[in-house]
């Protein structure tokens, strides 16, 4: 099981990956660039006196953009690993300390026996790791179907303060959950395609649905302000799915001219049900992103991306989630965030590496305004592999 990835350990793994992968892609895989410009995501190269298609690195959007590429009448397999690290709390865009939270933020459950007037448990760190397996199949040149299967791992650290008032720290505890997330299926419909000797443009519509396959009844052991350690229903942030059927609309536009390309995408997660079987629905989520990419060589490109998201509060309440902690309050969810992300694409050109794509993206928030108190995001990381069968 993957646990929280320490930044120093991450740098070691990235260095190792670069040391292994870059020479493999660079040695003997760079195609002759004397052929004409690509019009289908491939370059033309001359090998052993014969004309041959070689994949372009910029034929793909950054790895964090879902649905940014699809095979024509073919199958593409993908695996993505993502990590998100959170530390510290915000109310709006202001940092707030644990001591301030437990002395000033009301407990919505005050009045229920055993519930203090203010919050007494504060999350301090959280990590989320996701393994995303997906397959895309180009039914026609304009219609592609896609299925996504996520496996989610979450871990959250907390401080418990002693008794109903004051700033005396009783101790710490950690909760975790893992399992299958919500499975989704989508169709990618080409609305506009234009190609010429210098580049190409594409506009695609995304229509999908997410099934409630992720658990929303995860349990864990906690430390209460009275020093007890019961096992109870974990708060919403530690559950693995939404519990509702969700509609996933979207659109993506991409354009390339020579070795420069850019794109824009919108994706939504709209709850199709007013509540799940536990009495609540997560807030609707809207995401938008724009990116620019430059191909330095046919086998490598780099990207700069700006991603924005806004999400509503949770609607309703799970009556089994009652605790003097911010994550038990449905009003302390949602908000806005803008991330700046840096990415790289590597695509093999010849031999066994031909057509295999390795890509990574690292992101940091440049703006956060949260319905808090709520844990703030520190950084995100994604690395992935893709292969369109029949590319080479």
NORTAUR-V135494 format. One record per residue. N is the residue number from 1. PHI is phi in degrees with one decimal (NA if undefined). NEAR is the number of other C-alpha atoms within 10 Angstrom. Layout:
<<N,PHI,NEAR> <N,PHI,NEAR>>
//
This chain:
<<1,NA,5> <2,-82.2,10> <3,-110.5,13> <4,-57.0,17> <5,-97.0,15> <6,-67.0,9> <7,-54.1,11> <8,-66.6,8> <9,-68.1,10> <10,-62.0,12> <11,-61.5,12> <12,-64.3,11> <13,-63.8,12> <14,-64.7,13> <15,-63.6,12> <16,-63.7,11> <17,-62.1,11> <18,-64.8,12> <19,-63.9,11> <20,-83.6,11> <21,-83.5,14> <22,-61.1,15> <23,-61.9,11> <24,-63.0,13> <25,-78.8,22> <26,-82.4,16> <27,-82.2,9> <28,76.3,12> <29,-112.5,19> <30,-78.4,18> <31,-81.3,23> <32,-65.4,13> <33,-93.1,13> <34,-82.1,10> <35,-77.4,14> <36,-71.3,11> <37,-63.9,18> <38,-68.1,24> <39,-121.1,17> <40,-138.3,16> <41,88.2,20> <42,-129.2,19> <43,-100.2,21> <44,-99.5,20> <45,-129.8,19> <46,-102.4,15> <47,-131.8,11> <48,54.9,7> <49,78.8,7> <50,-120.7,7> <51,-75.8,11> <52,-141.7,15> <53,-77.3,19> <54,-128.3,27> <55,-64.0,26> <56,-101.9,28> <57,-66.0,30> <58,-85.8,29> <59,-71.3,23> <60,-110.3,24> <61,-74.1,25> <62,-52.3,27> <63,-60.8,23> <64,-80.7,23> <65,-97.3,20> <66,-84.8,14> <67,81.0,24> <68,-80.9,22> <69,-148.9,20> <70,-146.9,24> <71,-76.3,22> <72,-87.2,17> <73,51.4,16> <74,-156.3,17> <75,-107.8,20> <76,-127.1,21> <77,-106.2,15> <78,-142.6,16> <79,-137.6,18> <80,-127.3,20> <81,-115.9,17> <82,-127.4,19> <83,-134.4,21> <84,-126.6,19> <85,-112.8,21> <86,-127.8,19> <87,-156.6,18> <88,84.1,19> <89,-122.2,24> <90,-125.0,20> <91,-116.8,18> <92,67.9,16> <93,-114.7,16> <94,-104.4,12> <95,-69.8,14> <96,-139.0,17> <97,-85.1,13> <98,-56.7,21> <99,-60.8,15> <100,-68.0,11> <101,-61.2,21> <102,-78.6,25> <103,-111.0,16> <104,-127.5,11> <105,-91.9,17> <106,-64.3,17> <107,-92.0,21> <108,-62.9,21> <109,-96.7,19> <110,-59.5,15> <111,113.1,10> <112,-75.4,9> <113,-50.0,7> <114,87.7,13> <115,-98.1,18> <116,-75.3,20> <117,-71.4,19> <118,-121.7,21> <119,-62.8,28> <120,-128.7,31> <121,-125.0,28> <122,-126.5,26> <123,-69.4,24> <124,-115.6,19> <125,-146.4,21> <126,-149.2,24> <127,-128.4,20> <128,-131.9,23> <129,-113.8,24> <130,-133.0,21> <131,-108.5,19> <132,-113.2,18> <133,-104.6,17> <134,-145.6,19> <135,-138.7,18> <136,-124.9,25> <137,-132.5,22> <138,-81.0,19> <139,-68.4,14> <140,-135.3,14> <141,-67.1,13> <142,-113.6,17> <143,-123.3,19> <144,-126.7,24> <145,-108.0,21> <146,-140.3,21> <147,-123.0,17> <148,-132.0,18> <149,-125.0,18> <150,-98.1,22> <151,-120.4,18> <152,-115.7,21> <153,-130.6,24> <154,-129.4,23> <155,-147.8,19> <156,-136.5,20> <157,-98.3,16> <158,-135.3,20> <159,-113.1,22> <160,-105.5,27> <161,-98.3,26> <162,-74.5,18> <163,70.3,16> <164,-84.3,18> <165,-144.7,15> <166,94.0,13> <167,-120.7,17> <168,-77.4,11> <169,-87.1,15> <170,-83.1,16> <171,168.4,15> <172,-127.0,17> <173,-155.7,16> <174,-128.0,16> <175,-114.1,16> <176,-147.7,20> <177,-152.2,18> <178,-158.8,20> <179,155.4,18> <180,-66.0,17> <181,-91.1,27> <182,-81.6,24> <183,-80.0,19> <184,-132.1,21> <185,-135.6,18> <186,-141.4,20> <187,-118.8,21> <188,-111.5,25> <189,-114.5,18> <190,-74.3,19> <191,-99.0,13> <192,-152.6,12> <193,-139.2,13> <194,-136.4,11> <195,-133.5,14> <196,-148.1,12> <197,-69.1,12> <198,-107.1,13> <199,175.5,19> <200,-159.3,19> <201,-133.9,18> <202,-142.0,18> <203,-127.6,19> <204,-128.3,23> <205,-101.4,19> <206,-111.8,22> <207,-132.2,18> <208,-144.2,19> <209,-142.2,21> <210,-114.8,25> <211,-96.4,17> <212,-80.2,19> <213,-90.8,20> <214,-79.5,22> <215,-67.2,18> <216,-123.4,23> <217,-128.6,19> <218,-66.4,18> <219,-124.7,16> <220,-160.4,16> <221,-90.3,16> <222,-125.0,21> <223,-109.6,20> <224,-87.5,22> <225,-60.8,24> <226,-93.2,13> <227,86.1,14> <228,-87.9,10> <229,-128.7,13> <230,-78.5,11> <231,-97.7,11> <232,-143.4,16> <233,-62.9,22> <234,-74.3,24> <235,-62.9,23> <236,-57.0,23> <237,-63.8,16> <238,-97.4,25> <239,-79.1,24> <240,-100.4,25> <241,-147.3,23> <242,-89.0,24> <243,80.5,27> <244,-123.6,23> <245,-74.1,22> <246,-123.6,21> <247,-97.6,20> <248,-120.8,21> <249,-84.3,18> <250,179.6,20> <251,-153.1,21> <252,-141.3,24> <253,-122.1,18> <254,-132.2,23> <255,-146.0,19> <256,-134.4,23> <257,-137.4,15> <258,63.0,13> <259,-98.5,19> <260,-109.8,16> <261,-141.9,22> <262,-152.7,20> <263,-163.2,22> <264,-146.3,21> <265,-145.5,23> <266,-120.7,20> <267,-136.8,21> <268,-124.3,22> <269,-125.4,21> <270,-106.5,19> <271,-73.0,22> <272,-85.5,15> <273,-123.9,14> <274,-67.5,13> <275,-159.5,20> <276,-89.8,19> <277,-75.3,10> <278,-105.5,15> <279,99.1,14> <280,-146.6,21> <281,-137.4,24> <282,-63.6,27> <283,-68.5,20> <284,-59.8,19> <285,-119.8,19> <286,-124.3,19> <287,-128.4,18> <288,-133.6,18> <289,-149.3,20> <290,-132.5,18> <291,-148.5,22> <292,-129.1,19> <293,-141.4,25> <294,-127.6,19> <295,-94.6,21> <296,-78.6,13> <297,-142.9,16> <298,-56.1,24> <299,-98.2,25> <300,-145.1,23> <301,-139.8,24> <302,-126.7,20> <303,-139.2,23> <304,-127.9,18> <305,-135.0,22> <306,-117.3,18> <307,-126.0,22> <308,-123.2,19> <309,-144.8,19> <310,-138.8,19> <311,-137.3,20> <312,-77.7,17> <313,-67.0,19> <314,-71.3,19> <315,-102.7,16> <316,96.8,16> <317,-156.3,20> <318,-89.2,21> <319,-67.2,10> <320,-89.6,14> <321,-106.7,17> <322,-135.0,20> <323,-164.8,24> <324,-82.0,27> <325,-137.6,25> <326,-60.6,26> <327,-71.7,24> <328,-88.1,23> <329,-98.6,23> <330,-60.0,24> <331,-73.7,18> <332,-96.1,19> <333,-133.5,24> <334,87.9,22> <335,138.3,20> <336,-124.4,19> <337,-150.4,19> <338,-125.1,20> <339,-115.4,20> <340,-109.9,19> <341,-126.5,21> <342,-116.6,18> <343,-136.2,23> <344,-142.4,23> <345,-117.4,27> <346,-123.5,27> <347,-130.2,30> <348,-66.3,29> <349,-109.0,28> <350,-142.7,18> <351,61.5,10> <352,-66.6,9> <353,-81.4,15> <354,-60.8,18> <355,85.6,24> <356,-82.2,20> <357,-112.0,25> <358,-115.8,23> <359,-146.0,24> <360,-147.5,23> <361,-142.8,22> <362,-121.6,18> <363,-131.3,22> <364,-133.6,15> <365,-68.9,18> <366,-110.9,13> <367,-159.0,14> <368,-142.5,20> <369,-138.0,18> <370,-113.2,24> <371,-77.2,20> <372,-104.3,24> <373,-69.3,27> <374,-155.4,26> <375,-62.2,26> <376,-94.4,24> <377,-79.0,22> <378,-94.5,15> <379,-165.8,18> <380,-134.1,21> <381,-148.0,20> <382,-140.9,20> <383,-134.1,20> <384,-155.1,20> <385,-125.2,19> <386,-140.5,20> <387,-148.7,21> <388,-88.3,20> <389,-63.6,14> <390,93.8,11> <391,-59.6,18> <392,-129.0,18>>
//
